[in-house]
Amino acid sequence: MAGKKKGRIAVPYIITIFISLLIIGGAALFIYNYFELGKEDELPELMSRTSSEITYDDSHTVLLILDTPEDSSPQTFVLMRSVPVDKTLMLVGIPANTVGSVSGKQKQLSEVYESGGAMETMDFLEQIFSVDISRYMIFDSDAFIELTDIFGGVTYTLDVKVPGAGEAGVEKILNGMQIERYITYALFPDGEMQRAFNTGAILAAMVNQSDGQRIADNFDMYFNTIIDMVETNVTAVDYKNYSTAIKYMFEKGTAVAKYSYMTGSTVGDDFYADADFCESLKEEYFTAPEPETETDSQSADDDTEE
């Protein structure tokens, strides 16, 4: 009888202890979570730059050169100016016979490149455009075709018949090899001026016809592919500094690429750039906007209230 009585007392006692532990443990867990104890051990979330942090300082300039000597084709020169804050990519085709002064002597752009390479070519063009050009990328045929594949080719209407590219006046989809044949064609009726203009126009069309979101999403991979195929002085630091802004430009922009017709005069085999063209290009794409003053802000507010 005494043994049975102890058993009946022990069971309620154990149940009471168990319930107490649940209550105390639950309360402790609530306090722990409420005050976020232990969160200091978690890694902080990495914050990416936002569109509001893209500024004019993200603008940059790269001289693009297509050099395919194995095809006996003339070099192709394009000045690329990126202004991500404005979601603008300006492409200026430069005639290879553009004349400038080197050590007191007049030389054509192609001659400067052949004798002094990309670095002297940038110095040469800096004098003509009066802008800073510090980066270059030299493409061979394989690298250029890879670049056009990334953008997906282009639907375009050729203005002249070009062997290996297509007939004139017929809209068609052009692949990288056909684009290369077109922009390196040496027999345009208006010579280098026409070739330079067509180069800027077709490259701008190719960029604008691509899927900007896809370019932005895969830009790291695309850049790593291209950078290993070209000769360039673009560095990993350059990429770190500008990649976010470039992605923003492609992701948020619509028809970001523009092209400009480099005006000037041809005398014999030489092309002389128009000083007014160079000045207007500098003012529009290479000059930082004036900072907004307090008076300007007040005027804008007053206009809004009216």
GUGU-138143 format. One record per residue (C-alpha): residue number from 1; x, y negated, z. Coordinates in Angstrom, 3 decimals, padded with zeros to 6 digits. Layout:
// GUGU-138143
n NUM&x X&y Y&z Z
...
***
This chain:
// GUGU-138143
n 1&x 000.000&y 000.000&z 000.000
n 2&x 002.811&y -002.428&z 000.890
n 3&x 004.617&y -001.746&z -002.469
n 4&x 001.524&y -002.508&z -004.492
n 5&x 001.033&y -005.814&z -002.650
n 6&x 004.604&y -006.984&z -003.508
n 7&x 004.013&y -006.176&z -007.176
n 8&x 000.858&y -008.277&z -007.302
n 9&x 002.744&y -011.265&z -005.801
n 10&x 005.824&y -010.934&z -008.122
n 11&x 003.896&y -011.130&z -011.435
n 12&x 002.272&y -014.558&z -010.793
n 13&x 005.610&y -015.799&z -009.448
n 14&x 007.482&y -014.853&z -012.684
n 15&x 004.763&y -016.386&z -014.857
n 16&x 004.969&y -019.633&z -012.875
n 17&x 008.757&y -019.836&z -013.346
n 18&x 008.416&y -019.166&z -017.093
n 19&x 005.827&y -021.905&z -017.569
n 20&x 007.956&y -024.339&z -015.563
n 21&x 010.976&y -023.667&z -017.787
n 22&x 008.887&y -024.302&z -020.903
n 23&x 007.623&y -027.615&z -019.507
n 24&x 011.059&y -028.787&z -018.358
n 25&x 012.764&y -027.647&z -021.575
n 26&x 010.144&y -029.319&z -023.752
n 27&x 010.489&y -032.565&z -021.854
n 28&x 014.267&y -032.461&z -022.201
n 29&x 014.012&y -031.817&z -025.962
n 30&x 011.584&y -034.729&z -026.331
n 31&x 013.933&y -037.099&z -024.480
n 32&x 016.921&y -035.882&z -026.538
n 33&x 015.150&y -036.475&z -029.847
n 34&x 013.491&y -039.736&z -028.744
n 35&x 016.766&y -041.392&z -027.838
n 36&x 018.552&y -039.775&z -030.875
n 37&x 021.242&y -038.274&z -028.653
n 38&x 023.991&y -036.502&z -030.589
n 39&x 023.353&y -038.423&z -033.830
n 40&x 026.818&y -039.963&z -033.642
n 41&x 028.242&y -036.708&z -034.978
n 42&x 026.303&y -037.015&z -038.272
n 43&x 027.982&y -038.523&z -041.343
n 44&x 026.573&y -041.936&z -042.295
n 45&x 024.692&y -042.077&z -045.576
n 46&x 026.777&y -043.602&z -048.364
n 47&x 025.069&y -046.677&z -049.796
n 48&x 025.388&y -047.348&z -053.527
n 49&x 025.494&y -050.822&z -054.985
n 50&x 022.133&y -052.353&z -055.848
n 51&x 021.183&y -054.469&z -058.837
n 52&x 021.364&y -057.586&z -056.662
n 53&x 025.083&y -056.927&z -056.170
n 54&x 025.852&y -056.953&z -059.900
n 55&x 027.385&y -060.334&z -060.704
n 56&x 029.127&y -062.125&z -063.547
n 57&x 032.427&y -060.922&z -062.084
n 58&x 031.525&y -057.438&z -063.358
n 59&x 031.985&y -058.697&z -066.916
n 60&x 034.910&y -057.186&z -068.803
n 61&x 036.481&y -057.072&z -072.258
n 62&x 037.967&y -054.136&z -074.153
n 63&x 039.579&y -054.103&z -077.587
n 64&x 038.421&y -050.999&z -079.467
n 65&x 040.641&y -049.722&z -082.262
n 66&x 039.867&y -046.877&z -084.663
n 67&x 043.146&y -045.653&z -086.124
n 68&x 043.030&y -042.714&z -088.537
n 69&x 046.279&y -042.849&z -090.555
n 70&x 045.865&y -039.240&z -091.635
n 71&x 042.890&y -040.371&z -093.741
n 72&x 044.797&y -043.342&z -095.205
n 73&x 042.002&y -045.540&z -093.880
n 74&x 042.450&y -049.129&z -092.668
n 75&x 042.376&y -049.703&z -088.937
n 76&x 039.087&y -050.890&z -087.500
n 77&x 039.069&y -053.522&z -084.749
n 78&x 036.119&y -054.335&z -082.485
n 79&x 036.098&y -056.748&z -079.571
n 80&x 033.663&y -055.429&z -076.939
n 81&x 032.467&y -057.837&z -074.281
n 82&x 030.265&y -056.408&z -071.511
n 83&x 028.181&y -058.726&z -069.330
n 84&x 026.242&y -056.222&z -067.163
n 85&x 024.464&y -058.858&z -065.068
n 86&x 022.793&y -060.024&z -068.310
n 87&x 022.466&y -056.420&z -069.558
n 88&x 024.426&y -057.410&z -072.663
n 89&x 027.094&y -055.590&z -074.665
n 90&x 028.500&y -057.802&z -077.432
n 91&x 030.375&y -056.140&z -080.313
n 92&x 032.434&y -058.273&z -082.672
n 93&x 033.974&y -056.593&z -085.694
n 94&x 037.278&y -058.282&z -086.561
n 95&x 038.619&y -058.252&z -090.148
n 96&x 041.938&y -056.402&z -090.268
n 97&x 043.364&y -059.182&z -092.458
n 98&x 042.681&y -061.898&z -089.866
n 99&x 045.663&y -064.250&z -089.816
n 100&x 047.322&y -065.741&z -086.772
n 101&x 050.693&y -067.027&z -085.647
n 102&x 053.340&y -064.741&z -084.169
n 103&x 056.647&y -066.362&z -083.166
n 104&x 055.979&y -069.186&z -085.564
n 105&x 055.178&y -066.891&z -088.469
n 106&x 051.774&y -066.048&z -089.895
n 107&x 050.812&y -062.380&z -089.780
n 108&x 047.692&y -060.339&z -090.392
n 109&x 046.030&y -058.439&z -087.556
n 110&x 046.826&y -055.044&z -089.109
n 111&x 050.508&y -055.997&z -089.443
n 112&x 050.704&y -057.022&z -085.799
n 113&x 049.139&y -053.729&z -084.717
n 114&x 051.422&y -051.610&z -086.893
n 115&x 054.567&y -053.332&z -085.677
n 116&x 053.717&y -054.096&z -082.056
n 117&x 050.918&y -051.733&z -081.047
n 118&x 047.889&y -052.508&z -078.920
n 119&x 049.592&y -054.802&z -076.408
n 120&x 050.843&y -057.265&z -079.028
n 121&x 047.525&y -056.986&z -080.824
n 122&x 045.676&y -058.123&z -077.689
n 123&x 048.060&y -061.085&z -077.320
n 124&x 047.496&y -061.948&z -080.970
n 125&x 043.715&y -061.927&z -080.607
n 126&x 043.830&y -063.844&z -077.327
n 127&x 045.385&y -066.735&z -079.248
n 128&x 042.688&y -066.605&z -081.930
n 129&x 039.673&y -066.325&z -079.606
n 130&x 041.177&y -068.203&z -076.624
n 131&x 039.871&y -065.533&z -074.237
n 132&x 041.478&y -062.967&z -071.967
n 133&x 041.769&y -059.454&z -073.438
n 134&x 043.530&y -057.099&z -071.043
n 135&x 042.223&y -053.611&z -071.906
n 136&x 042.292&y -051.510&z -075.061
n 137&x 041.172&y -048.088&z -076.262
n 138&x 042.587&y -046.505&z -079.418
n 139&x 040.430&y -043.813&z -081.006
n 140&x 041.527&y -041.215&z -083.497
n 141&x 038.969&y -039.409&z -085.621
n 142&x 038.215&y -036.695&z -083.040
n 143&x 037.736&y -039.171&z -080.200
n 144&x 035.499&y -041.420&z -082.299
n 145&x 033.298&y -038.526&z -083.403
n 146&x 033.023&y -037.372&z -079.779
n 147&x 031.909&y -040.885&z -078.819
n 148&x 029.223&y -040.949&z -081.503
n 149&x 028.019&y -037.514&z -080.397
n 150&x 027.573&y -038.864&z -076.868
n 151&x 025.317&y -041.615&z -078.173
n 152&x 023.550&y -039.246&z -080.566
n 153&x 024.535&y -040.700&z -083.934
n 154&x 022.433&y -043.401&z -085.537
n 155&x 019.521&y -043.879&z -087.915
n 156&x 020.719&y -046.506&z -090.351
n 157&x 020.403&y -047.898&z -093.864
n 158&x 023.724&y -048.332&z -095.658
n 159&x 024.145&y -051.478&z -097.724
n 160&x 026.478&y -049.784&z -100.215
n 161&x 027.052&y -046.242&z -101.367
n 162&x 029.967&y -044.738&z -099.455
n 163&x 031.377&y -041.328&z -100.401
n 164&x 030.879&y -038.939&z -097.520
n 165&x 028.408&y -041.264&z -095.783
n 166&x 025.402&y -041.619&z -098.073
n 167&x 023.486&y -043.623&z -100.646
n 168&x 022.685&y -047.301&z -100.316
n 169&x 019.208&y -048.492&z -099.355
n 170&x 018.072&y -045.175&z -097.878
n 171&x 017.467&y -044.864&z -094.152
n 172&x 019.030&y -041.700&z -092.809
n 173&x 020.501&y -040.178&z -089.687
n 174&x 024.283&y -040.508&z -089.719
n 175&x 026.608&y -038.314&z -087.689
n 176&x 030.002&y -039.324&z -086.369
n 177&x 031.950&y -038.359&z -089.468
n 178&x 029.584&y -040.328&z -091.702
n 179&x 029.753&y -043.388&z -089.435
n 180&x 033.544&y -043.187&z -089.533
n 181&x 033.550&y -042.987&z -093.335
n 182&x 031.307&y -046.039&z -093.511
n 183&x 033.227&y -048.337&z -091.177
n 184&x 036.606&y -047.397&z -092.672
n 185&x 035.440&y -047.863&z -096.266
n 186&x 037.962&y -050.121&z -097.991
n 187&x 035.954&y -051.159&z -101.048
n 188&x 033.117&y -053.319&z -099.715
n 189&x 032.304&y -056.071&z -102.267
n 190&x 033.087&y -058.803&z -099.715
n 191&x 036.151&y -057.058&z -098.388
n 192&x 037.177&y -057.095&z -094.753
n 193&x 034.543&y -059.654&z -093.727
n 194&x 031.784&y -057.278&z -094.813
n 195&x 033.484&y -054.233&z -093.281
n 196&x 033.905&y -055.998&z -089.945
n 197&x 030.287&y -057.159&z -089.914
n 198&x 028.985&y -053.690&z -090.814
n 199&x 031.110&y -052.125&z -088.083
n 200&x 029.595&y -054.296&z -085.372
n 201&x 026.084&y -053.822&z -086.757
n 202&x 026.124&y -050.022&z -086.964
n 203&x 027.798&y -049.548&z -083.574
n 204&x 025.245&y -051.847&z -081.935
n 205&x 022.434&y -049.884&z -083.582
n 206&x 023.941&y -046.621&z -082.324
n 207&x 024.090&y -047.900&z -078.739
n 208&x 020.555&y -049.318&z -078.845
n 209&x 019.060&y -046.128&z -080.269
n 210&x 020.527&y -044.007&z -077.479
n 211&x 018.753&y -043.060&z -074.258
n 212&x 020.104&y -045.590&z -071.770
n 213&x 018.951&y -043.596&z -068.750
n 214&x 020.773&y -040.505&z -070.038
n 215&x 023.935&y -042.533&z -070.620
n 216&x 023.740&y -043.956&z -067.096
n 217&x 023.029&y -040.584&z -065.461
n 218&x 025.922&y -038.854&z -067.216
n 219&x 028.349&y -041.752&z -067.505
n 220&x 030.956&y -040.215&z -065.198
n 221&x 031.135&y -037.071&z -067.308
n 222&x 031.149&y -038.988&z -070.599
n 223&x 033.898&y -041.304&z -069.428
n 224&x 036.089&y -038.420&z -068.274
n 225&x 035.652&y -036.761&z -071.664
n 226&x 036.526&y -039.840&z -073.699
n 227&x 039.371&y -041.133&z -071.513
n 228&x 041.278&y -037.888&z -072.053
n 229&x 040.977&y -038.252&z -075.832
n 230&x 042.049&y -041.860&z -076.362
n 231&x 045.177&y -043.931&z -075.917
n 232&x 044.321&y -046.630&z -073.404
n 233&x 045.445&y -048.782&z -070.506
n 234&x 042.061&y -048.453&z -068.792
n 235&x 042.770&y -047.062&z -065.325
n 236&x 040.864&y -045.155&z -062.660
n 237&x 040.722&y -048.403&z -060.680
n 238&x 039.087&y -050.148&z -063.657
n 239&x 036.488&y -047.424&z -063.789
n 240&x 035.813&y -047.675&z -060.065
n 241&x 035.409&y -051.441&z -060.328
n 242&x 033.041&y -051.506&z -063.290
n 243&x 031.241&y -048.148&z -063.571
n 244&x 028.315&y -049.108&z -061.312
n 245&x 027.672&y -052.267&z -063.317
n 246&x 027.894&y -050.399&z -066.621
n 247&x 025.436&y -047.772&z -065.416
n 248&x 023.101&y -050.543&z -064.269
n 249&x 023.304&y -052.168&z -067.705
n 250&x 022.322&y -048.980&z -069.521
n 251&x 019.697&y -047.968&z -066.984
n 252&x 017.915&y -051.308&z -066.700
n 253&x 018.613&y -052.851&z -070.099
n 254&x 016.684&y -052.630&z -073.342
n 255&x 018.607&y -052.950&z -076.630
n 256&x 021.659&y -054.024&z -074.649
n 257&x 024.033&y -054.080&z -077.635
n 258&x 024.396&y -057.114&z -079.856
n 259&x 026.756&y -057.826&z -082.726
n 260&x 028.122&y -061.040&z -084.087
n 261&x 029.189&y -061.993&z -087.594
n 262&x 032.714&y -063.371&z -087.397
n 263&x 032.666&y -066.333&z -089.720
n 264&x 035.676&y -067.759&z -091.483
n 265&x 037.252&y -068.171&z -094.893
n 266&x 039.209&y -065.845&z -097.124
n 267&x 042.223&y -067.192&z -098.976
n 268&x 043.823&y -064.586&z -101.167
n 269&x 044.297&y -061.513&z -098.964
n 270&x 044.074&y -063.466&z -095.713
n 271&x 041.094&y -064.188&z -093.456
n 272&x 041.063&y -067.296&z -091.283
n 273&x 038.643&y -067.258&z -088.366
n 274&x 036.313&y -070.202&z -087.991
n 275&x 037.291&y -072.198&z -084.901
n 276&x 033.656&y -073.090&z -084.208
n 277&x 032.713&y -069.400&z -084.171
n 278&x 035.475&y -068.570&z -081.694
n 279&x 034.465&y -071.471&z -079.471
n 280&x 030.761&y -070.551&z -079.466
n 281&x 031.586&y -066.906&z -078.708
n 282&x 033.742&y -068.005&z -075.786
n 283&x 031.093&y -070.330&z -074.398
n 284&x 028.259&y -067.823&z -074.628
n 285&x 029.922&y -064.580&z -073.516
n 286&x 033.198&y -065.475&z -071.792
n 287&x 032.244&y -068.446&z -069.643
n 288&x 030.817&y -067.968&z -066.163
n 289&x 027.524&y -069.776&z -065.563
n 290&x 027.620&y -072.893&z -063.466
n 291&x 026.713&y -072.160&z -059.828
n 292&x 023.232&y -073.295&z -058.909
n 293&x 023.318&y -076.419&z -056.746
n 294&x 020.935&y -077.272&z -053.954
n 295&x 019.402&y -079.952&z -056.176
n 296&x 018.794&y -077.386&z -058.915
n 297&x 017.131&y -075.040&z -056.405
n 298&x 014.925&y -077.850&z -055.124
n 299&x 013.919&y -078.788&z -058.681
n 300&x 013.010&y -075.160&z -059.398
n 301&x 010.907&y -075.042&z -056.230
n 302&x 009.169&y -078.290&z -057.176
n 303&x 008.377&y -076.933&z -060.639
n 304&x 006.932&y -073.783&z -059.098
n 305&x 004.704&y -075.795&z -056.745
n 306&x 003.385&y -077.877&z -059.640
***
